[in-house]
Amino acid sequence: MSNVVTDEKIPNNVNLSSDRRLQRALEDWQPNFINWWMEMGPEGFQQDDVYLRTAISVDHEGWANFGYVKMPDYRWGIFLADPVADRTIGFGDEFGKPAWQQVPGEHRNTLRRLIVTQGDTEPASVEQQRLLGLTCPSLYDLRNLFQVNVEEGRHLWAMVYLLHSYFGRDGREEADAMLERRSGDPDKPRILGTFNEPCQDWLSFFMFTFFTDRDGKYQLLALSQSAFDPLSRTTRFMLTEEAHHMFVGETGVLRVVQRSCELARLDPNGDVRAQGGVDLDTVQKYLNFWFSSSLDLFGGEISSNAASYFASGLKGRAKEEKQEDHVALTGTYRVPVMKDGRLVDEDVPLRAAMNEILRDEYVYDCQRGVDKWNRTIKEAGVDFELKLPSKRFNRAGGIYAGMRFDLDGALISEEAWSAQRDRWLPTDADRAYVKSLMTRPVYEPGKMAQWIAAPKQGIKGTPLDFEYVRH
């Protein structure tokens, strides 16, 4: 097991002190990161003690320490999963050959682009969520928000380490640029569209951490198969931290749904809004928006880039080791495509369909969470079912971009879309209503806002009335 050094300026398990030039470069980048964090990180809470977990190891057992820390003092570090002895490339044209410890020259630009695109999402989500603490429904939720935020910051460090270590001046410039772009900025936006969307209320935050962070899970799973071993090891450890982000989203939405059902029973007309809650119709609209936006993050359904990544060994499938054919030269994958104004199933060469294969696994995983929410609704005796819309609904990227489909994936006219849009997606009035529920934060330990149910248990064995944030 690799040795984790925690008493250096940058905690790490990559023997950073053995490369003084790299260490100095990263220590020079560190103040810029802190400046970015102070400017764009959680507003109003930088001097508060927060009960956070901090990575201290890459072992599956006891890898994190829990305790109070001020966020600017958080020990962001560089942690790679332990190397696999004699690891070989698990897919593509180089299948079975030794994994790369350095970047092959012919793949330098492509690998850098993959790392930068992944890295850019990490600070983007912090920027999207920076004001949410001012409207938190409980200290439990406030702490979870900050845990997600500091770990997204650490994931940025993970990608910056790779850029500094393996890409020279180009990598250093890319690392600097990730602190210069801003989510939603018209002049310097984040690279991917979903990470420029406003996330200004807690229902959006829970949907984001369920759907968008789940996309992150699948991108990391694919990159963890990479022939470039440092990238594989980096993303394998990132997945350990990412699991909590999706837990926050899944249980957060569940608690909103649970409370909605409770409030419906309290009202003589079943009017959840009259009782100060989020009605299930609005939950469905938010689900439709964040799910469809997150689907775009996988890229085109038929993609020559995806085929090239797979062939070169840069990016595989999630859990590639469970596949039977690791070369994928002969198989096909069925994808509905538009031809002559109608949808036709087309058998696409397997390599060109790698984005769609990953997207389908993601959809299956999302459905598992939606099923949990629906069980809660059913147990409450409420006649409502949340549903994932079609993968073609409300897409801004891929082969369905620029076309209109209903929730079931049927092609419709622009006029039909305009007539139904406000029934399917959040309106300005919906967003204003949801935000209106969250104008008063709840900072008293153990208390919950009116619109959300309490969680089943506290964090790491603590009681729910624990003072997770000393604000």
N, C-alpha and C positions, 0 to 999 in steps of 0.2 A: 504494500500500500504506500502511496506517495506521501512524502512528508509535507505537512501544512505549516507554513511559517506565519504566525499571527502577530509577531512583535515588530515587523517591518512597517514602513510607511504605507506600503501596499500589501495587504495579506495575500499570500499566494502559495500554490503548491507546484510551481513551475521552475523553482530554483532561480528566481528572478535576479538575485544578487550576483549570480555567476556571470551575468551579461550586463556590465555596468552601463554600456551605451544604451541598451534597451531600457534598463531601469531608470536612467536619467530622463529618457524621452517620455516614459510614462509618468514619472514624477513631475515633469514639466506640464503634461496634459492634465494632471490631477487638479490644480487650482482652477483651470478653465471649466472643468466638470463641476466643481463646487460652486463656482460663480453661476453656471447654468442652473444648478439645483436651487440655489437661493433665489434666482430670478423666476424660474419656471416650475419649481417644485411646489408642494402643497403650501398654499398661502395661509398665513396666520398661525402656523403651528411649529415653526422651525426651532423654537426654544423650549418646546414641551418635551417632557419625558414620555416616551412611547414604549409599550411592552412589545418588543419585536424579537423575531428570531434572526440570528446572524450565522451564516455558514462558517464553520470552524473545521470542517473535514469533508471528504468526499465519500466516506464510508456510509453505507445505507443505514447503519445504526448510529445514533448519536451524532449526526452530521451537523446539527445546529444547536446553538445556545440561545435560550430565551432570557430576556432581561430588559430593563429600562435603558433607553438610549435616546439622545437627541438626534434627530434625523441627519443634520449636517455632520454629526460625529459617527455616523454609521460606518462600519468597517467594510466598505465595498472592496472586493478583492477579485483575484483571478484564480479560478478553480476549474481544473480539468479532471474528468473521470480518470481513474487509473488506466494505464495502457493495457491492451490485450496482447499478450505475448504472441509474436509471429502472426499478427493480424494480416489477413489478405483481403483484397478487394472483393466485395460480395456480389457484384452485378456488372452488367455491361460488357464492353469489348475487352476489358482488362480483367475480367472475372478470374479469380484464383491467383493473381499476381500479388506481390507484397504491397501493402498499403503505403501511401506516400508520406514521408515525414517532412518533405519540403514541397513547394509548389512547382509543378512542372511548368516550364516556360510557355508551352502552348495553351495552358489552361489558366494562366495568370489573370488575365482580364476578366474572364468569366467567373472565376472563383471570387475575385475581389468584388464583382457586382453582386453575387449571391450574398456575400458576407455583409456588404454595405446595406443591401435591401433589408436583410434581417435586422441588422443593427439599428437602422433608422426607425424601426417600429417601436423600439424600447423607450427612447426618450419621448417619442410622440405620444404614447399613451399617458405618460406622466403629465405632459402638457395639457392633454384633453381633460384630465381629471383634477387639475390643480386647485379648483375652487370648491370641490365637492365637500371638503371638510367643514365648510361654513354652513352646510345644511344637513349634517349627518343625523341619521335617525337614532343612533345610540353610540356609546363609547366602544362597544364591541365592533360595530361596523366601521367606526372611524379608525380603529386600530387595523382592521383588515384592509381598508383602503391604503393606509400608509405602508403596510407590509407588502402589498402588491407594488406600490410605487417604488420602494427602496429596492425591491428585487428586480424590477424593470431597469432601474439604474445599474444594478450589478450585471444584468444581461448586456447592457450597453458596454460595460467594462470588458465583458467576455469577448465581444466582437472587436473592440478597440485593441485588445491585446493581440488578436490575430493579425489585424491590419498593421500594427506597429512591428510585429515580430517577423512577418513574412512578405511584406509588400513595400518596404523601404519608404522613400519620400512620398510616393503615391498613397500608400497606406496612411501615413501621418496626415496628409492633406484631407483624406476622406474622413479620418477620425475627427479632425477639426470641423469639417463641414457638418458633421452630425450634431454638433453643438450650435451651429448657426441657423439651420433650418428650424421652422416653427410650425406646429400643427395649425392648419387653417390659414396660414399667412399667404396672401395673394401673390407675393413676390418670391418667397422662399418656402413653399409648402413642403410637407413631408412627402416621401416618394409615392406611397400607396394611398389611394383615395380614402379608404375607411379611416385612416389615421389622421385625416383632416376634418372628419365629421365632428360637430359639437357633441360633447358628452356632459351636459349641464344639469342632469338630475340623476337621482340614485337608481331609478328604474333603468335608465340608459347604462349606468355603470354596471349593474348586475347583468344586463343583456350583453354588454361588451365583454365582461369577464367570462360569461358562459360561451358566447359564440365566437368572438374575435380572438380571445386567448386560446380557444380550442383550435382555431385555425393555426395559431402559433404552435400548439402542440404537434399538429400534423406536419407543419413545415420543419420543426425540429426533429421529429421522427425520421423524416426523409433525409435531412442533412446529417443525422447521426449515422447514416449508412455510408457517408461519403468516403471515397478512397483517400481523401486528404485527412490523415489521422488526427491532427490537432483540431480540426473542425468537428470531427466525429466525437472526440473526447469532450470538447467544450459543450456541444449541444446535449450530450448525454447527461451532463450534470445540470444543465439548464432545465431539462425536463423534470428533475427532482423538485425544483422550486416552482415550476409552472403548474404543477398539480394543485397547489393551494389556490391559485388564481381562479381556476375553473370551479373549485369547490365554493369559493366566495360567490361566483355567479350563479351556480346551480342552487345553492341553498338560499341565496338572496331572493331570487325569483320565487322559489317555493314559499318563502315566508311572506312575500307580497301576495301571492295567490291564496295562501292559507288565511291571511287577514282579510282579504277581499271576501272570501266565503263567510267568515265570521260576521263581518259587517253587513253582508246581504241578509243574514238571518236576523240581525238586530232591527232592520228597517221594515216597516209594515208593507212597503212596496218593493222590497228587495233592492232598493236604490243604494248602491255602494258609495256613490259620490255624495249623496246626502249625509252619509255617515263619516265622511272625510277619508275615504279609501280610494284605491285604484281599482276601477272596475275591470272585469276580465276582458271586455271588448278592447279596452285600451292596452292591456297587457298583450293581447294578440297583435295589435297594430305595431307595438314596439318590437315584438318577436319578428314580425314580417320584415321590418326595416333592417334590424341588425343581422338577421340571418342572411337576407339577400345581399347586403353589403359585404358581409364576411365571405360569401361564396366567391366574390370577385377576386379575393386575395389569392386564390389558387391558380389564376392564370387561365389561358384559353383552353377550351375543351379539346381542341386539336392543335397541338403545339410542336413545331419543329425545335424550339428551344428545349422543351421538356425531353424530346427524343435525344437531343444532343447531350443534355446533362446526364441522362441515363447511360447512353453509349460510352461517354467519357468516364463514368464512375463518379461524377460530381455529386449527384443527388439521386437517391434511390426511392423505393417505395417504403411506406411505413412497415416496419417489421419484415424487411426483405428476406430475412432468414427463414420465414415461414412459407415463402413462395417456392414452387416447384421448378419453374424455369427462370433462372437468374440472368439469362442473356436476352430473352424476349425479342428474338428476331423473327419469329414465325407467327405468333399469336395475334389476335385482333380483339377489340373491345367495342361494344355496340354503343353508339352515341346518336341521339336524335338530332338531325340537322335540317335546316330549312332548304327546300328545293322547290322552285316554281310555286312559292307561296304556301307551301304546306310542310309539315314535319314528316321526315322520312328517317327510319332507322338506318344507320350506316355503320358497317364494320370497319373500324379505324385500326391501322397498324398499332400494335400494342405500345410500342415506344412513344408514338405520337399522342397516345391517350393517357400518359402518366399523370398529368394534372387531374384528369377526370377520375382516374382510379383513386387518387388521393382524396378528391372531393367527395366521392361516393362513400368512402370509409368515414369521412368527417360527418356526412349527413346521417349515417347509421348511428354514429356516436351521439350526435345531437338528439336524435329521436329517443334514445335511452333516457336522456334527461327530461324531455318533454313528457314521456310516459310517467315519470315520477310525479311531475306537476299535476298531470291528469288524475293520478291515483288520489292525490290530496283533494282535488275538486270532487271526485266521485265519493270519497269517504265523507265529505261534508254534505252530501246530498244535493249538490248544485248541478243543474242540467247545463253543462258547458264543457266543451272539449277544445283545448289548445291544439293547433295543428301547424306543422311546418309547411310553408308554401312550396310550390314547385321550384326546382332549381332554375327554372327559366324566368321566374317572376322577378320583376324590378331589377334586372341585371344591367350594370353599366360597363361590363367587360366581357370578353369572350364572344362566342358566335351568336349569342342572343342579345348583345348590346344593340340599342337603337330600335328594338322591336318591343311590342307590348303583348304581355301574356297575363292571363288571370291567375288566381291563386292555384288553380289546378293545372296550369301550364298550357292552356289552350290559347292559341293566337287570337288576339282581338284588335280592333281598330283603335286609333288614337282617341276617337270620340268616346268609345266605350270605356277606355282607360280613364279619361277625364271624368266621366260620369261616376266611376266607382273608386277612384283613387282615395278619396277621403274616408271611405269605408274600410280600406285596406291598409293604409299607412297613417302614421300620426299627423294630425293637422296642427297648425299653429295653436289652435285653441286647446287641443289635447296636451300639447307640450306645456302650454301656459298653466293648464289645470294641474298637471303633475308637479310642476315647479312650485305652484301655490301651496301644495301640501307640505313643502319642504322649506318654507321660509324661516321656520324657527328650529334651530338645531337642538338636539337633546344631548346634554353633556353630563347629566346626573347618572352616576353608576347604577346599572341595573334597570334603568328606565328605557322604554321604547317609544318611538313616535307612533301616532295613531294608525298610520297606514301600513305598518309592518308587524308581523308576529315576532315574538322572541325566538332566538335559536334554541335548539334542544339542549345544548351544553356550551360551556365556556371554552376558552382556548388553553390547551395544554394542561387540563385538569383544574383550571381556575374556575371559581364561581362566576355566575353571570353578572353579579354586582361588583366584580373586580374593577379596579380603576385602571383600565387599559391605557388610557391617555390622561396624564396629569395636566389638565388644561385649566 
